[in-house]
Amino acid sequence: MRQATFAIVAMALASPLFVPASAGAGEKVQGDMVSPAPAGFFRDFCNVGHIAVPPSPDFAPGISKAKYKFNDQCKGIIILKKMFALPPSDGIPGTGDEIYCLVNFYDSLVTACGSFILRGEVVGPVGSQKTKIKLNGPTQLPGVCPPPPGSIAHVTSVECYVPDFAYSAPIACGAAVGVYTPLVGDPTQGLCFPAGSYVPNSGSPALAIQGVLF
């Protein structure tokens, strides 16, 4: 009997990314990322424009690794490593040759969806390629991130995709009927919030998503 493999997106609804200012700092959500199963994966009720895409062979299950971490100070990191044969990036931010990742969340206080659109350079030799993406919200999104007191938001999915030169964060945010705030120094990355849905992906293959394989 053939063993079935499923990719389950771990909905971190019990682990806040943003919490009211009255709560103590230090809340965080973190975990592993995995290659999605061929059948794809599901988002939650904020999903409108998600495109089902195949997994990229450049992120090999059992070999490639990925992790993410975000905290209530609007800071986070995504690391992917031991990837295979992606085109190397040119080292210049915002040229479109970077891996792009979507960190989706839901704010239950204002009942709005939101997404961070983040990018990372691909470096290293074939078989040992890696990408590190850091978000420092207070510096890169001043006045917007962290959100004001009373906000209660939860990360619902983290998704990373093969580079796509045509993918535009502002246009994707417009498709989600959201307000786009670019990162300081790189308008190709930013925050889409408040929005009517998560931002859509571009249709390029998925490298890794928040979840577990079993």
C-alpha positions as CSV (number, residue, x, y, z in Angstrom):
1,M,0.0,0.0,0.0
2,R,1.4,3.4,-1.0
3,Q,1.9,5.8,1.9
4,A,0.1,9.1,1.4
5,T,1.9,12.3,2.1
6,F,0.0,15.5,3.0
7,A,1.2,19.0,3.6
8,I,-0.8,20.6,6.4
9,V,-0.5,24.4,6.9
10,A,-0.1,24.9,10.7
11,M,-2.5,27.7,11.6
12,A,-0.9,29.5,14.5
13,L,-4.0,31.0,15.9
14,A,-2.9,30.3,19.4
15,S,0.4,32.1,18.9
16,P,0.1,35.8,18.5
17,L,2.4,37.8,16.2
18,F,1.0,41.2,17.5
19,V,-0.6,41.6,20.9
20,P,-2.0,44.6,22.8
21,A,0.6,46.9,24.3
22,S,-0.6,46.0,27.8
23,A,0.7,42.4,27.3
24,G,4.3,41.7,28.1
25,A,6.7,41.7,25.2
26,G,8.3,38.5,24.1
27,E,5.3,36.7,22.4
28,K,6.5,34.9,19.3
29,V,5.5,32.3,16.7
30,Q,8.1,30.1,15.0
31,G,8.4,26.8,13.3
32,D,9.6,24.7,10.3
33,M,8.7,25.1,6.7
34,V,8.3,22.2,4.3
35,S,7.8,21.6,0.6
36,P,4.1,21.5,-0.2
37,A,2.7,18.2,-1.4
38,P,1.8,18.0,-5.1
39,A,-1.8,18.6,-4.3
40,G,-0.9,22.0,-2.9
41,F,-2.2,23.5,0.3
42,F,-5.1,25.4,1.8
43,R,-5.3,28.9,3.2
44,D,-8.1,30.1,5.5
45,F,-11.1,32.4,5.0
46,C,-8.9,35.4,4.0
47,N,-7.8,33.5,0.8
48,V,-9.3,34.9,-2.4
49,G,-6.6,35.1,-5.1
50,H,-4.3,32.2,-4.2
51,I,-3.0,30.3,-7.2
52,A,-2.4,26.5,-6.8
53,V,1.2,25.9,-7.9
54,P,3.5,22.9,-8.0
55,P,6.3,22.5,-5.5
56,S,9.7,23.5,-6.7
57,P,12.3,20.7,-7.1
58,D,14.9,23.2,-5.8
59,F,13.6,22.6,-2.3
60,A,14.0,18.9,-1.7
61,P,12.1,17.2,1.1
62,G,14.4,15.7,3.7
63,I,17.4,17.7,2.4
64,S,16.5,21.3,2.1
65,K,15.6,23.1,5.4
66,A,13.6,26.2,6.2
67,K,12.5,28.0,9.4
68,Y,10.7,31.1,10.3
69,K,10.2,33.2,13.5
70,F,8.1,36.4,14.2
71,N,7.5,38.2,17.4
72,D,5.1,40.8,18.8
73,Q,7.6,43.6,18.2
74,C,7.0,43.2,14.4
75,K,10.4,41.5,13.9
76,G,11.0,38.3,12.1
77,I,13.4,36.1,10.1
78,I,12.9,33.4,7.4
79,I,15.9,31.1,6.5
80,L,16.0,28.6,3.7
81,K,19.1,26.5,3.1
82,K,20.4,23.5,1.2
83,M,18.4,24.4,-1.9
84,F,19.5,23.2,-5.3
85,A,19.7,25.1,-8.6
86,L,17.9,28.4,-8.4
87,P,19.3,31.2,-10.5
88,P,21.8,33.1,-8.2
89,S,20.7,36.6,-7.3
90,D,22.6,39.7,-8.3
91,G,22.9,41.0,-4.8
92,I,21.0,44.2,-5.5
93,P,17.7,44.5,-3.6
94,G,14.5,44.9,-5.5
95,T,15.6,43.7,-8.9
96,G,13.1,40.8,-8.9
97,D,15.6,37.9,-8.9
98,E,15.0,37.2,-5.2
99,I,12.9,34.5,-3.5
100,Y,9.7,36.2,-2.3
101,C,7.8,35.1,0.8
102,L,4.3,36.0,2.1
103,V,3.6,36.2,5.8
104,N,-0.1,36.2,6.1
105,F,-2.1,37.3,9.2
106,Y,-5.5,38.2,10.4
107,D,-6.3,41.0,12.8
108,S,-9.4,40.0,14.8
109,L,-9.9,43.4,16.3
110,V,-10.4,45.3,13.1
111,T,-11.5,42.1,11.2
112,A,-9.0,42.7,8.4
113,C,-6.6,40.4,6.6
114,G,-2.9,41.4,6.0
115,S,0.3,40.2,4.4
116,F,4.0,41.0,4.6
117,I,5.7,40.7,1.2
118,L,9.4,40.0,1.8
119,R,12.3,39.1,-0.5
120,G,15.7,37.5,-0.1
121,E,18.7,37.0,-2.2
122,V,19.7,33.5,-3.4
123,V,23.4,32.9,-2.6
124,G,25.8,29.9,-2.5
125,P,26.7,27.0,-4.9
126,V,24.2,24.5,-6.4
127,G,23.0,22.1,-3.7
128,S,23.9,24.5,-0.9
129,Q,22.0,27.6,-1.8
130,K,20.5,29.6,1.0
131,T,18.4,32.7,1.6
132,K,18.0,34.7,4.8
133,I,15.2,37.3,5.1
134,K,15.1,39.7,8.1
135,L,12.2,42.0,9.0
136,N,12.8,44.8,11.5
137,G,9.4,46.4,11.5
138,P,10.1,49.5,13.7
139,T,13.0,50.4,11.4
140,Q,11.6,49.3,8.0
141,L,8.0,50.3,8.5
142,P,8.2,53.2,11.0
143,G,4.8,54.4,12.3
144,V,3.1,51.4,11.0
145,C,4.8,48.4,12.6
146,P,4.3,47.4,15.4
147,P,0.6,48.2,15.1
148,P,-1.1,50.5,17.6
149,P,-2.2,49.4,21.1
150,G,-5.2,47.1,21.0
151,S,-4.3,45.2,17.8
152,I,-4.6,41.5,18.0
153,A,-3.2,39.7,15.0
154,H,-2.2,36.1,14.4
155,V,0.1,34.6,11.7
156,T,-1.9,32.1,9.6
157,S,0.5,31.1,6.9
158,V,4.1,31.6,5.8
159,E,4.8,30.8,2.1
160,C,8.0,31.2,0.0
161,Y,8.2,31.0,-3.7
162,V,10.7,30.8,-6.6
163,P,11.7,34.3,-7.9
164,D,9.4,35.9,-10.3
165,F,10.6,39.1,-12.0
166,A,7.0,40.1,-12.9
167,Y,5.6,39.9,-9.3
168,S,4.8,43.3,-8.0
169,A,4.0,43.7,-4.3
170,P,2.0,47.0,-4.7
171,I,-0.1,45.4,-7.5
172,A,-0.7,42.3,-5.5
173,C,-1.8,44.4,-2.6
174,G,-4.2,46.3,-4.9
175,A,-5.7,42.9,-5.9
176,A,-6.3,42.2,-2.2
177,V,-8.0,45.6,-1.9
178,G,-5.4,46.6,0.7
179,V,-3.3,49.6,1.7
180,Y,0.4,49.1,0.7
181,T,3.2,50.4,2.8
182,P,6.7,49.8,1.3
183,L,9.8,49.0,3.4
184,V,12.2,51.8,3.8
185,G,14.7,51.6,1.0
186,D,13.0,48.9,-1.0
187,P,9.5,49.5,-2.4
188,T,9.3,45.9,-3.8
189,Q,8.9,44.7,-0.2
190,G,6.2,45.9,2.3
191,L,3.1,45.4,4.3
192,C,-0.4,45.1,2.8
193,F,-2.8,46.0,5.6
194,P,-5.7,46.5,6.1
195,A,-6.9,44.3,3.2
196,G,-9.9,42.4,2.2
197,S,-7.8,39.2,1.7
198,Y,-4.2,38.0,1.7
199,V,-2.2,39.1,-1.3
200,P,-2.2,36.6,-4.2
201,N,0.9,34.7,-5.2
202,S,2.3,35.0,-8.7
203,G,2.0,31.5,-10.0
204,S,5.7,30.6,-9.7
205,P,6.4,27.2,-7.9
206,A,6.4,27.1,-4.1
207,L,9.6,26.4,-2.3
208,A,8.4,26.0,1.2
209,I,5.3,26.6,3.4
210,Q,4.6,26.7,7.1
211,G,3.5,23.2,8.1
212,V,4.4,19.6,8.7
213,L,4.6,16.5,6.5
214,F,3.1,13.2,7.6
